[in-house]
Amino acid sequence: MSAVPMDQGLGAGTPPPAHHPSASPEHPDAALAAQLLARGFPWMRFPARMERAFQQHGAAQRLRHLLVSGALSLLVFNGFLVADWLVAPDVLQEAVKVRLGLFTPLFLLVLGFAALCFQWVIRQLPMWFIEGIVLMSSLCAAAAVAYILSITQSDGRVFYHAGFLVVLAYSNVVQRQRFWYAMASSAAVMAMHLWCAHYIAAPEPRLLPPLMTVLLATAFFTLVANYALERDERRQFLLSLRRRHLLQELDGVHAQLQRISRVDGLTGVFNRHHAQETLEHAWRRAAHDGSTMAVILVDVDHFKKYNDHHGHQAGDLCLQQVAQALSQSLRRPTDLVARYGGEEFIALLPQADAAQATQAAERMRQAVEQLGLAHGASDTAPVVTVSVGVAMSKATPTRDSAALVEAADQALYHAKHRGRNRVATQHLG
């Protein structure tokens, strides 16, 4: 009968084999994370599988950030109407149409849809698509600046080029576009600035080179900041991934050590410590439910003589085969077999009545006898046999489980006294 682990230490038959913790290979994701942390990722891209995990890991948080920063960018975008009024008053009406009449409704529609259908967007839309929308919003803001520059005749329009600085700073640092999207956005904004400087006459052309220098410096420093922010975010993802797998591995090692500490090293069945803990727990539960409990003690007949006659190596093999036979004799998932000491074994049968316990004990006796292990020094039979003591009791809060084990031990004594290779029972009432 195969082992079926139960809650709170209950189990059946032989526990599952415990593998040595160090034999478990490192998780491939954890190994890849360690490699990336060691060698770096200067191109801001992971291998395909890791990149997908990175995008999925931070998708919800990323979308929330984009929604908040998008709402703020809309306020800033419309706040530029003040600059339109001060720098390009001759096209203020056109600026209002562009900002409030065209782009604002479009931005509100996108932001509203993403906010109301947040979970759908996370599940259905790839992050590259969302990042692309953010990129387009930056280009729209820059395009608004370029459009107003192209139609105004104001003497101060040269200063309107500063609007490109705001777009760069906001999209690269506040909205924190992914680095390569930020590169594309910055290149497009610079191209719009160059187009405006080349094709749109300015009353003060000598101011354009300093403005170009400032714009280039802004693009460079904001891209450096953007790169550092994304690098740190990716590094934190790798560290959290490695930490998570390390904790899982430690949990697995802990579970393995727990199993090892409860398993008898020779026979592979549970040990006495686990049997005693299980008995106490099962007894308390039975006392609470008012149900019965049975304990079976099994002793290999003339085992010392077996060791002396066949050798200790054969004795160890004998105990292993006996333990397996006893475990396979149990039929209920809550029953448990453990090595109790030396050549003695214990079986716990929660909620078993007298008939069930006696039948299980007889199956165990017969299973060992049917192994046919030759015993050249036995006074009982030519093969290895066992004596079995069975004790049953209704569990009560006033009675100790130790009394049940003692009763099973007395029954085992009677089985031995009556000639061995037999079952003796005792009922405590």
KEVEXFI-237931 format. One line per 2 residues: for each residue y, x, z of C-alpha. Coordinates in pm, whole numbers, m for minus. Layout:
REM KEVEXFI-237931
Y X Z | ...
REM end
This chain:
REM KEVEXFI-237931
0 0 0 | 327 156 m105
613 203 134 | 879 m66 144
1178 48 356 | 1327 m224 574
1654 m260 758 | 1708 m92 1093
1423 149 1053 | 1143 m94 964
907 15 691 | 555 m20 562
275 228 518 | 368 574 401
739 654 361 | 866 764 20
829 1136 m41 | 1137 1330 59
1267 1583 m190 | 1441 1894 m74
1819 1834 m87 | 1889 2159 m266
1663 2055 m551 | 1913 1793 m670
2124 1929 m959 | 2500 1903 m945
2633 1588 m1108 | 2750 1670 m1464
3092 1510 m1406 | 3143 1716 m1092
3036 2034 m1274 | 3273 1959 m1563
3556 1885 m1319 | 3498 2222 m1151
3505 2399 m1488 | 3829 2229 m1590
3991 2311 m1257 | 3888 2674 m1296
3990 2730 m1657 | 4274 2478 m1676
4362 2221 m1940 | 4683 2349 m2106
4659 2100 m2392 | 4667 1801 m2157
4336 1671 m2289 | 3991 1656 m2134
3662 1637 m2323 | 3615 1287 m2465
3398 1142 m2188 | 3616 1287 m1911
3933 1174 m2090 | 3803 815 m2100
3721 833 m1730 | 4071 966 m1656
4238 687 m1853 | 4024 418 m1688
4064 566 m1341 | 4441 531 m1334
4484 240 m1576 | 4597 m21 m1322
4833 213 m1139 | 4967 344 m1468
5038 m5 m1601 | 5216 m103 m1278
5437 203 m1308 | 5517 125 m1670
5605 m235 m1582 | 5843 m129 m1304
5999 153 m1504 | 6020 m77 m1808
6213 m337 m1608 | 6450 m66 m1483
6492 74 m1834 | 6593 m273 m1955
6866 m285 m1690 | 6987 61 m1792
6966 m32 m2159 | 7191 m335 m2109
7409 m142 m1865 | 7508 66 m2163
7728 m226 m2268 | 7985 m71 m2035
7970 250 m2240 | 7991 42 m2557
8307 m124 m2424 | 8464 209 m2322
8357 433 m2612 | 8300 195 m2905
8506 m116 m2831 | 8541 m196 m3200
8170 m284 m3227 | 8121 m436 m2881
8021 m769 m3032 | 7754 m600 m3246
7634 m404 m2943 | 7589 m728 m2748
7389 m877 m3033 | 7166 m569 m3057
7110 m527 m2684 | 7107 m883 m2549
7019 m1072 m2864 | 6750 m854 m3021
6589 m593 m2797 | 6618 m764 m2457
6416 m1077 m2554 | 6155 m856 m2720
6125 m630 m2412 | 6109 m930 m2178
5832 m1084 m2387 | 5625 m765 m2372
5687 m708 m1999 | 5620 m1072 m1914
5294 m1079 m2108 | 5173 m756 m1945
5264 m882 m1597 | 5107 m1229 m1637
4794 m1101 m1815 | 4765 m782 m1611
4384 m779 m1575 | 4328 m878 m1937
4554 m598 m2056 | 4366 m348 m1837
4026 m461 m1964 | 4099 m526 m2331
4377 m293 m2445 | 4316 83 m2473
4564 303 m2292 | 4671 470 m2614
4794 130 m2735 | 4990 70 m2414
5137 421 m2430 | 5230 355 m2792
5427 45 m2689 | 5614 252 m2430
5689 511 m2695 | 5825 240 m2925
6050 110 m2648 | 6207 456 m2614
6257 480 m2987 | 6418 136 m2988
6665 247 m2721 | 6749 559 m2922
6773 354 m3241 | 7028 126 m3071
7241 432 m2991 | 7210 556 m3350
7294 215 m3494 | 7609 174 m3287
7713 530 m3377 | 7669 446 m3746
7897 144 m3739 | 8171 238 m3493
8500 391 m3605 | 8620 465 m3255
8788 802 m3198 | 8564 862 m2896
8238 800 m3074 | 8140 1166 m3054
8084 1116 m2681 | 7844 835 m2760
7589 1101 m2852 | 7535 1142 m2477
7335 820 m2496 | 7048 1023 m2644
7045 1233 m2325 | 6983 924 m2115
6700 811 m2342 | 6533 1153 m2319
6564 1182 m1943 | 6446 829 m1878
6148 827 m2114 | 6023 1176 m2022
6076 1174 m1645 | 6119 817 m1519
5881 636 m1747 | 5665 948 m1754
5519 903 m2097 | 5204 1105 m2153
5301 1455 m2261 | 5214 1428 m2629
5382 1089 m2652 | 5686 1241 m2481
5684 1524 m2735 | 5678 1274 m3022
5950 1063 m2859 | 6171 1368 m2796
6130 1488 m3154 | 6224 1144 m3288
6532 1124 m3062 | 6641 1473 m3174
6595 1369 m3536 | 6815 1061 m3482
7081 1279 m3320 | 7076 1525 m3612
7098 1239 m3860 | 7398 1093 m3680
7564 1436 m3656 | 7508 1512 m4024
7575 1182 m4195 | 7827 1019 m3966
8170 1177 m3966 | 8301 1268 m3623
8665 1310 m3530 | 8576 1621 m3328
8299 1806 m3519 | 8334 2111 m3296
8198 1907 m3004 | 7868 1844 m3183
7716 2194 m3132 | 7766 2183 m2752
7624 1832 m2749 | 7328 1953 m2953
7273 2238 m2708 | 7284 2003 m2412
7046 1765 m2586 | 6800 2046 m2661
6819 2168 m2302 | 6764 1814 m2176
6463 1772 m2403 | 6317 2106 m2294
6360 2061 m1919 | 6248 1699 m1915
5939 1791 m2118 | 5863 2073 m1873
5892 1822 m1587 | 5681 1572 m1780
5415 1837 m1842 | 5406 1933 m1474
5379 1570 m1362 | 5089 1495 m1594
4917 1823 m1510 | 4933 1738 m1139
4805 1386 m1207 | 4512 1522 m1407
4441 1784 m1144 | 4436 1522 m869
4193 1316 m1077 | 3959 1614 m1113
3982 1693 m742 | 3913 1330 m646
3620 1319 m889 | 3470 1636 m747
3537 1516 m391 | 3371 1180 m459
3058 1339 m603 | 3052 1590 m319
3062 1309 m65 | 2786 1127 m252
2581 1444 m252 | 2641 1492 120
2538 1131 182 | 2222 1196 m14
2150 1513 184 | 2212 1325 508
1975 1049 401 | 1712 1307 302
1745 1480 637 | 1718 1145 814
1398 1072 625 | 1261 1419 692
1335 1384 1064 | 1131 1062 1073
833 1176 867 | 534 1372 988
522 1695 793 | 144 1713 767
34 1359 687 | 344 1220 515
351 904 728 | 623 832 982
625 1034 1303 | 610 927 1667
988 929 1712 | 1037 683 1427
750 466 1551 | 901 442 1900
1246 352 1766 | 1096 94 1533
884 m54 1810 | 1187 m96 2037
1389 m263 1764 | 1102 m490 1655
1028 m582 2016 | 1390 m681 2086
1401 m890 1772 | 1068 m1052 1855
1190 m1129 2209 | 1499 m1292 2061
1288 m1497 1818 | 1011 m1571 2066
752 m1428 1825 | 446 m1207 1875
396 m835 1833 | 80 m631 1779
17 m260 1826 | m287 m76 1692
m386 270 1814 | m629 467 1598
m811 783 1704 | m1025 1000 1475
m1368 1029 1638 | m1480 1377 1746
m1191 1543 1567 | m1204 1861 1776
m1567 1905 1678 | m1465 1842 1314
m1209 2122 1332 | m1454 2358 1499
m1728 2282 1246 | m1533 2248 919
m1225 2458 993 | m861 2375 1057
m769 2360 687 | m1034 2093 634
m905 1922 949 | m554 1903 805
m686 1759 480 | m892 1508 679
m584 1384 868 | m392 1348 543
m666 1135 388 | m706 926 703
m330 862 715 | m332 749 353
m629 518 411 | m464 363 716
m137 306 526 | m315 142 235
m492 m95 473 | m166 m268 566
m67 m568 360 | 269 m683 493
600 m512 415 | 704 m515 783
390 m330 903 | 415 41 973
179 335 1028 | 284 655 1204
117 964 1339 | 128 931 1716
5 1278 1804 | m278 1509 1711
m552 1295 1557 | m405 969 1684
m215 713 1476 | m22 399 1564
36 84 1359 | 307 m171 1438
262 m530 1322 | 566 m749 1399
502 m1126 1411 | 125 m1076 1380
m111 m1309 1562 | m447 m1209 1709
m642 m1283 1393 | m407 m1090 1166
m399 m788 1398 | m779 m779 1439
m834 m811 1064 | m587 m531 995
m759 m309 1254 | m1102 m373 1101
m967 m295 752 | m833 34 884
m1166 125 1044 | m1359 42 730
m1112 224 503 | m1159 551 692
m1537 514 702 | m1544 443 329
m1366 770 257 | m1705 929 308
m1567 1251 455 | m1869 1445 579
m1865 1516 954 | m2142 1762 1037
m2070 1767 1409 | m2026 1394 1481
m2244 1219 1739 | m2139 881 1592
m2192 893 1214 | m2246 1147 937
m1894 1076 808 | m1550 1072 964
m1488 750 1158 | m1213 612 1381
m1196 411 1700 | m933 138 1707
m757 m34 1995 | m555 m350 1935
m308 m515 2172 | m111 m835 2111
158 m1006 2310 | 433 m1257 2284
756 m1061 2320 | 979 m1156 2613
1300 m999 2748 | 1129 m936 3084
835 m742 2937 | 861 m384 2814
718 m279 2480 | 559 19 2658
321 m228 2825 | 195 m328 2480
129 35 2385 | m48 90 2716
m266 m216 2652 | m352 m83 2304
m442 252 2464 | m674 75 2709
m836 m113 2422 | m880 218 2239
m1051 360 2550 | m1293 66 2552
m1370 119 2181 | m1456 484 2249
m1655 399 2563 | m1863 145 2370
m1979 397 2112 | m1677 468 1884
m1632 361 1520 | m1537 13 1635
m1243 m213 1717 | m1155 m333 2066
m881 m585 2142 | m668 m684 2436
m431 m978 2465 | m146 m967 2716
m68 m1336 2682
REM end
